[in-house]
Amino acid sequence: MSSRTAALAHSFVQFAVDAGVLRFGEFKTKAGRMSPYFFNAGLFSDGAKLGRLAEFYARRLIDSGIEFDMLFGPAYKGITLAAAVAVELARQGRNVPFAYNRKEAKDHGEGGVLVGAPVRGRVLIIDDVISAGTSVRESIAMIEAAGATPCAVAIALDRQEKATENGTDAPYSAVQWVEQRLGLRVCAIATLADLLEYLESQSDPQLGMHFARVAAYRDRYGV
């Protein structure tokens, strides 16, 4: 990771904490684990927060060197993210089209499940996190059905923890599964490692307490 990318990641973690999107406590994950932290991108719920989030995505994508022709946002959270990032990329001089899907096909008007620009070329999928890879698999199927090529996935936070398979811990994370099994590069603004570095650098003893708990969680479930 370059120093520029690391600085961006640490700034993003600070922003997520300040915005109340990244919280500490005791939270049950989809896998049934009790996590000492929780990231809820749905709480980027006003114009200023969403605009700043889009700026982080855009800067990370530009720094990544990933070549893409358009953005795709899987329903539901990805819809807002793709639209906001497209606006921010245009503001930074890179105007790209975007599209998203409906959960249910529309049987009137233009019909179909895809909305927005025609899905063509190299398509970058934008979502908040990858928990099980289901959303990515569904997005790939829709993109390929439209005759385009999924090229990468951009997410806000990589939890860097073991995926679950048939109720047991897998030797890989959901992000690693997408990269290795589906062949798509995953570009995250920040990771669990960045979160731990942030917590360790804080002088606030309350945050220091969270560091120990998050580190213990990583030791148990991390990849």
Disulfide bonds with the S-S distance in Angstrom:
none
